[in-house]
Amino acid sequence: MDAKDILGLPKNGPLMSQEKKSRPQKESQRKPDGISREVYALTGGIAPLMPTLDINQLKRRALSESEKITWQWLPFTSSARKDNLQLYHWVRVVNGVPPTGDYSFAKYNKSVDLIEYTDEEYEKFLSNPSWTKEETDQLFDMCKRFDLRFVIIADRFPSDRTVEELKDRYYSVCRAITVARTPSPADAAGHPLVKEPYNVSQEIERKRALSMVLSQTKLQERRDAEVLAEAKRISESRKAAKAAEETELPDVSDTTPEGAEKVAGIDVISTSLNAQLPSGIVAPPVSETASTLASLRMLRVYLRTYGLEQMVQAASSSAGLRTIKRVEQTLQDLGVNLKPKVPTKLVCAEHLELRKEILTLLNLQKQVQYKEAEGSSYREGSYSETPGTPPKRAQRATDQDRTFIPDSTSFGGDRAGKRDQKRKGPGRLSEVPSSPAQSKRPRKLKTSDG
């Protein structure tokens, strides 16, 4: 009898029908050697980022059974001390043989090499009315004792001297002794004490500026950042404007008369093209080239091939697609690559100049064709009214060459012509000569008249 029989519960009740879900057993991972149990529990078995094993343990050879290691309390001396003080510490002894040699931590005793002077050198080179010899000797003793820690030296110096005054006296003495002991001043010119002497006023100003920066509030820092950002924006805009102005100026690299004639000829051709070419044939504007150069200078670092492509696009921006293809075809006919194989600065400049000259040549050819077509249309008499009549411009020229002679008998006819001209539409002149004045139509005879 069990608890279910006592409570009267069926043995195969609903509780027994539900099978317990089997939980997967966690794979137990063995803790690696060299890692504590707490650290391994925190990491959860994840591999550490840095190696946790000591490399020296891997290189250490296994101890043989013949070696016997003991620790002994032994005396030692250090070469860093001048008083030969003997102290004691625990030492690892192998097979009863104590270690020999200097103290292991004596190598960390580093001291500053100071310049020492004699009484004769002081009287000859180091005399200063604001410093006595006793104060100078005491300053050098404390510099050697405290390893040039001038803050501690100023705190323990007997007289009231600032840190800047102590530094100035120390470095001035070292500089004077260095120059005096060298055979020639040129040999001491490269020494740091002579090349970069200590400046008292600059050091005081630096500390004052540093204290001002450290004592600024958040509002002052924000205002300073805004001022610096505005100054940077103004300087960048000025650089861009200066670059645009430089690109608009003519190139003065060719100082020879031929170069001057060449530049002048290009300017004349460009101005004549802009003034005389018909609509659709316009020379490339200078503003686009200037803007392209300004944008390239803003990049500061770019490939020369990329700059050449941008300049070619700017130079041929006003030309059509057919014109650009004709320029490329002309380059191929001349045996010139569309992109230079060796894009040096001079090659890119000459390539761009060749493209501009080809574009100018094509524009001039278009202008010549336009003028020839206009002349042929005049020769064919396309503007005349009838085949027998001369062209309008020739007729106007003959009218201008002929002297006007007034005729007193044609006043009435002129008036009639004016009336006929007024009856026509505005702005249209009759090219047919006006008819002469007609007389009045005779009235019908009445029977009474007959």
C-alpha positions in Angstrom: 0.0 0.0 0.0 1.3 3.4 -0.9 0.0 7.0 -0.8 -2.2 6.6 -3.8 -4.1 3.7 -2.2 -4.6 5.8 1.0 -5.9 8.8 -0.9 -7.9 6.6 -3.3 -6.3 7.8 -6.4 -6.1 5.6 -9.5 -2.7 4.2 -10.2 -3.0 5.0 -13.9 -4.3 8.5 -13.4 -3.7 11.6 -15.5 -0.5 12.3 -13.7 0.9 9.0 -14.8 -0.2 9.5 -18.4 2.0 12.5 -18.8 5.5 11.3 -19.5 8.2 13.4 -18.2 10.2 15.1 -20.9 13.7 13.8 -21.0 16.2 16.6 -20.7 19.4 16.3 -22.7 22.3 15.7 -20.5 24.9 18.4 -20.5 28.2 17.3 -21.8 30.6 17.7 -18.9 33.7 19.5 -20.0 36.9 19.0 -18.1 38.5 22.1 -16.6 41.8 22.8 -18.3 44.9 23.0 -16.2 46.2 26.4 -15.1 42.7 28.0 -14.7 40.9 28.3 -11.4 37.4 26.9 -11.0 35.8 30.3 -10.4 37.3 31.8 -13.6 36.2 28.7 -15.6 32.7 28.9 -14.2 32.4 32.6 -15.2 33.7 32.1 -18.7 31.3 29.1 -19.3 33.9 27.1 -21.2 34.5 29.8 -23.8 38.0 30.0 -25.1 39.8 33.0 -23.6 41.0 35.9 -25.8 44.5 35.9 -24.3 46.5 32.8 -23.3 46.1 32.0 -19.6 49.1 29.7 -19.4 52.5 31.0 -18.6 54.8 30.6 -21.5 57.7 30.0 -19.1 56.0 26.9 -17.7 55.9 25.4 -21.2 59.6 25.9 -21.8 60.6 24.8 -18.3 62.1 21.4 -18.4 60.9 18.7 -16.0 62.9 18.5 -12.8 64.9 15.4 -12.5 64.9 13.2 -9.4 68.5 14.1 -8.7 67.9 17.8 -8.2 67.1 18.9 -4.7 65.5 22.4 -4.3 65.5 24.3 -1.1 64.9 27.8 0.0 67.4 29.5 2.3 67.7 32.8 4.1 70.9 34.3 2.7 72.6 37.7 2.8 73.1 39.8 -0.3 74.6 43.2 -1.4 73.5 45.5 -4.2 75.8 47.4 -6.6 73.3 50.2 -6.6 74.3 51.2 -3.1 77.5 52.8 -2.3 77.6 52.0 1.4 77.9 48.2 0.9 74.8 47.5 3.0 74.2 43.8 3.6 70.6 42.6 3.7 68.9 39.2 3.8 66.3 37.5 1.6 65.0 34.1 0.7 66.9 32.5 -2.2 66.1 29.3 -4.2 69.0 26.9 -3.8 69.5 23.9 -6.1 71.5 20.9 -4.7 72.9 23.1 -2.0 74.7 25.6 -4.3 73.6 29.2 -3.7 73.2 31.6 -6.7 76.0 34.0 -7.4 76.2 37.4 -9.1 74.8 40.9 -8.4 71.4 41.6 -7.0 68.7 41.0 -9.7 67.0 44.4 -9.1 70.2 46.5 -9.3 69.9 46.9 -13.0 66.8 49.1 -12.5 68.8 51.7 -10.6 69.2 54.3 -13.4 70.6 57.8 -12.7 70.9 61.0 -14.7 74.3 61.9 -16.1 74.9 65.4 -14.9 77.6 67.9 -16.0 80.0 68.8 -13.2 82.1 72.0 -13.3 85.2 73.2 -11.5 85.8 76.4 -9.6 87.8 77.8 -12.5 85.1 77.1 -15.0 82.5 78.7 -12.7 84.5 81.9 -12.3 85.2 82.0 -16.1 81.9 81.0 -17.7 79.1 80.6 -15.0 79.2 83.9 -13.1 75.7 85.3 -12.7 74.7 88.3 -10.4 71.3 86.7 -9.5 72.9 83.4 -8.5 75.7 82.7 -6.0 78.0 79.7 -6.3 76.6 78.1 -3.1 73.1 78.2 -4.6 74.3 76.8 -7.9 76.2 74.0 -6.1 73.1 73.2 -4.0 70.9 73.1 -7.2 73.2 70.6 -8.9 73.4 68.4 -5.8 69.6 68.3 -5.6 69.2 67.7 -9.3 71.5 64.7 -8.9 69.7 63.5 -5.8 66.1 63.8 -7.2 66.9 62.9 -10.9 65.9 66.4 -12.3 62.4 66.3 -10.7 62.2 70.1 -10.5 58.9 70.2 -8.7 60.4 68.3 -5.8 63.6 70.4 -6.1 61.6 73.7 -5.9 59.7 72.4 -2.9 62.9 71.6 -1.0 65.1 74.4 -2.3 66.1 76.7 0.7 65.6 80.0 -1.1 62.3 81.2 -2.8 62.8 80.1 -6.4 60.2 79.1 -8.9 60.4 76.0 -11.1 61.1 78.0 -14.2 64.0 79.9 -12.5 65.6 76.6 -11.4 65.3 75.1 -14.9 66.7 78.2 -16.5 69.7 78.2 -14.2 70.4 74.5 -14.6 70.1 74.4 -18.4 72.1 77.7 -18.9 75.0 76.3 -16.9 74.9 73.0 -18.8 74.8 74.9 -22.1 77.7 77.2 -21.2 79.9 74.3 -20.0 79.1 72.3 -23.2 80.1 75.2 -25.5 83.3 75.9 -23.4 84.5 72.3 -23.5 84.1 71.8 -27.3 87.1 72.8 -29.4 85.0 74.8 -31.9 81.5 76.3 -31.7 80.4 74.4 -34.8 80.9 71.1 -33.0 78.5 72.1 -30.2 75.8 73.6 -32.6 74.1 70.2 -33.0 73.8 69.6 -29.2 70.2 69.7 -28.0 71.1 72.1 -25.2 72.5 74.6 -27.8 70.1 73.9 -30.6 67.0 74.2 -28.5 67.7 76.4 -25.5 65.3 76.7 -22.6 62.9 79.7 -22.9 61.6 81.0 -19.6 58.9 83.3 -21.0 57.5 80.7 -23.4 57.3 78.2 -20.5 55.4 80.7 -18.3 53.0 81.5 -21.1 52.4 77.8 -21.9 51.5 77.1 -18.3 49.2 80.1 -18.1 47.4 79.0 -21.3 47.2 75.5 -19.9 45.6 76.7 -16.7 43.1 78.8 -18.7 42.1 75.8 -20.8 41.7 73.5 -17.7 39.6 76.1 -15.9 37.1 76.6 -18.7 33.4 75.8 -18.3 31.3 73.7 -20.6 29.7 76.8 -22.1 33.1 78.3 -22.9 34.3 75.1 -24.5 31.2 74.9 -26.7 31.7 78.5 -27.8 35.3 77.9 -28.6 34.3 74.8 -30.7 31.8 76.9 -32.6 34.4 79.6 -33.3 36.9 77.0 -34.5 34.3 75.4 -36.8 33.4 78.8 -38.3 37.0 79.7 -38.8 37.6 76.3 -40.6 34.5 76.9 -42.9 35.8 80.4 -43.8 39.3 79.2 -44.5 37.9 76.4 -46.8 35.7 78.9 -48.7 38.6 81.2 -49.2 40.8 78.4 -50.5 38.0 77.4 -53.0 37.6 81.1 -54.1 41.4 81.5 -54.5 41.6 78.3 -56.5 38.8 79.4 -58.8 40.5 82.8 -59.3 43.8 81.1 -60.2 42.2 78.9 -62.8 40.5 81.9 -64.4 43.8 83.7 -64.9 45.7 83.0 -68.2 48.6 80.6 -68.1 51.9 82.6 -68.0 54.2 79.6 -68.1 55.1 80.3 -71.8 57.0 83.6 -71.5 58.2 83.4 -75.1 56.6 85.6 -77.8 55.3 82.4 -79.6 53.6 81.3 -76.4 52.0 84.7 -76.0 50.8 84.6 -79.6 49.4 81.2 -79.0 47.5 82.2 -75.9 46.2 85.3 -77.7 45.2 83.3 -80.7 43.2 80.9 -78.6 41.5 83.7 -76.8 40.6 85.4 -80.1 39.2 82.2 -81.6 37.2 81.4 -78.5 35.6 84.9 -78.4 34.9 84.8 -82.1 33.3 81.4 -81.9 31.1 82.6 -79.1 30.1 85.7 -81.0 29.7 84.2 -84.6 28.7 80.6 -84.3 25.0 79.8 -84.7 22.9 78.3 -82.0 24.0 74.9 -81.0 27.7 75.6 -81.7 29.1 77.1 -78.6 32.7 77.0 -77.3 33.3 75.3 -73.9 32.7 77.8 -71.0 35.6 78.6 -68.7 33.4 78.5 -65.5 32.9 74.7 -65.8 36.6 74.1 -66.1 37.3 76.4 -63.1 34.7 74.7 -61.0 36.1 71.3 -61.9 39.6 72.4 -60.9 38.3 73.8 -57.7 36.5 70.6 -56.9 39.7 68.6 -57.6 41.7 70.9 -55.3 39.2 70.3 -52.6 39.9 66.6 -52.8 43.6 67.3 -52.2 44.5 63.7 -53.1 43.3 62.1 -56.3 44.5 60.0 -59.2 45.8 62.0 -62.2 43.8 59.8 -64.6 40.6 60.7 -62.6 41.5 64.4 -62.8 42.1 64.1 -66.6 38.7 62.5 -67.1 37.0 65.3 -65.1 38.8 68.0 -67.2 37.9 66.3 -70.5 34.2 66.1 -69.5 34.3 69.8 -68.4 36.0 70.8 -71.7 33.5 68.9 -73.9 30.4 69.6 -71.8 28.9 72.1 -74.3 29.6 69.8 -77.3 27.1 67.2 -78.5 27.6 63.4 -78.5 28.4 63.4 -82.2 31.1 66.1 -81.7 32.7 64.1 -78.9 32.8 61.0 -81.1 34.3 63.0 -83.9 37.0 64.2 -81.4 37.8 60.6 -80.4 37.8 59.5 -84.0 40.3 62.3 -84.8 42.5 61.2 -82.0 42.5 57.7 -83.3 43.3 58.9 -86.8 46.3 60.8 -85.4 47.5 57.7 -83.6 46.9 59.1 -80.1 45.4 57.0 -77.3 42.1 58.1 -75.8 43.8 57.8 -72.4 47.5 58.4 -72.0 49.5 55.3 -71.1 52.0 57.3 -69.0 49.7 59.9 -67.3 52.4 62.3 -66.1 51.5 65.9 -65.4 53.0 67.2 -68.7 51.4 64.4 -70.8 48.0 65.0 -69.3 48.2 68.8 -69.9 49.3 68.2 -73.6 46.5 65.6 -74.1 43.9 68.0 -72.8 45.3 70.9 -74.9 45.1 68.6 -78.0 41.5 67.8 -77.3 40.6 71.5 -77.0 42.3 72.3 -80.3 40.5 69.5 -82.1 37.2 70.7 -80.6 38.0 74.2 -81.8 38.9 72.9 -85.3 35.6 71.1 -85.5 33.7 74.2 -84.4 35.5 76.2 -87.1 34.7 73.6 -89.7 31.0 73.8 -88.7 31.2 77.6 -89.0 32.7 77.4 -92.5 30.1 75.0 -93.6 27.4 77.3 -92.3 28.9 80.3 -94.1 29.2 78.4 -97.3 25.6 77.3 -97.2 24.5 80.8 -96.6 26.6 82.1 -99.5 25.3 79.4 -101.8 21.7 80.3 -100.9 22.4 83.9 -101.9 24.0 82.9 -105.1 21.0 80.7 -106.1 18.7 83.7 -105.5 16.5 82.0 -102.9 15.5 85.4 -101.5 14.3 87.0 -104.8 10.6 87.2 -105.6 10.8 86.2 -109.3 13.6 84.7 -111.4 14.0 87.9 -113.4 14.2 90.3 -110.5 17.5 90.8 -108.7 17.9 89.8 -105.0 16.5 92.1 -102.3 19.9 93.1 -100.9 21.3 93.9 -104.4 18.2 96.0 -105.1 18.7 97.8 -101.8 22.3 98.5 -102.7 21.3 100.0 -106.1 18.7 102.1 -104.4 21.2 103.4 -102.0 23.7 104.2 -104.8 21.2 106.0 -106.9 20.7 109.7 -106.3 17.2 110.8 -105.3 15.7 113.4 -107.7 12.4 114.9 -106.6 9.6 115.0 -109.2 7.0 117.7 -108.8 4.5 115.9 -111.1 4.4 112.8 -109.0 2.9 114.3 -105.8 -0.6 113.0 -106.5 0.7 109.6 -107.4 2.7 109.4 -104.2 -0.4 110.2 -102.2 -2.4 107.6 -103.9 0.4 105.1 -103.3 0.4 106.0 -99.6 -3.4 105.5 -99.4 -3.0 102.1 -101.1 -0.2 101.2 -98.7 -2.4 102.1 -95.6 -5.1 99.7 -96.8 -2.7 96.8 -96.5 -1.9 94.9 -93.3 0.5 96.3 -90.8 4.2 95.6 -91.2 3.8 94.4 -94.8 5.2 96.4 -97.7 4.1 95.9 -101.2 6.8 94.9 -103.5 4.6 95.6 -106.6 5.0 99.2 -107.7 2.1 101.4 -107.0 -0.3 102.2 -109.8 -0.5 105.7 -111.1 -3.3 108.0 -110.0 -6.5 107.3 -112.0 -8.8 110.0 -113.2 -12.4 110.2 -112.2 -14.8 107.9 -114.0 -17.0 109.9 -116.4 -20.5 110.1 -115.1 -23.4 108.9 -117.2 -25.1 111.3 -119.5 -28.7 112.1 -118.7 -31.3 112.5 -121.2 -31.6 116.1 -120.4 -27.9 116.6 -121.3 -28.2 114.9 -124.6 
